[in-house]
Amino acid sequence: MSLRRWFVWPGWVRILLIGFLSTGLRVGAQDAPERKIKSQIPPAYPDLARRMGISGAVKVLVHIDKGGNVKDAKVVGGHPVLANAALDAVRKWKYQPGTEETVGIVEFHFSPNQ
């Protein structure tokens, strides 16, 4: 990128870009939580999605507390019709206890053949 183009960008865009790059975050680089799963419940394929023939993946950002319970879950990608099924399932999962809270992304794949 040339310096001339850099100075044409609005100031708030440059600030966001500098802030993002300085945090060390990598887009799409979050993986599944490093803890082992003690118990997991598969998501139920929604009837509406089955009738509409919707398939695809849903990515859920999961916060796991020290005890291994899912503290918070938030959809970060995927079809809205499939999102609630993924959230309902992952909130019931149990992980091995750890020394600190863990954050990661869990990906669910849905298919009408389920």
Protein Blocks (a to p, Z undefined) as FASTA:
>chain_A
ZZklmmmpcfklmmmmmmmmmnopaehkaccdfbdcfbdcdddddfklmmnopacddddd
ddddfkopafbdcdfbdcfklmmmmmmmmmmpccdddfbdcdddddddddfkZZ
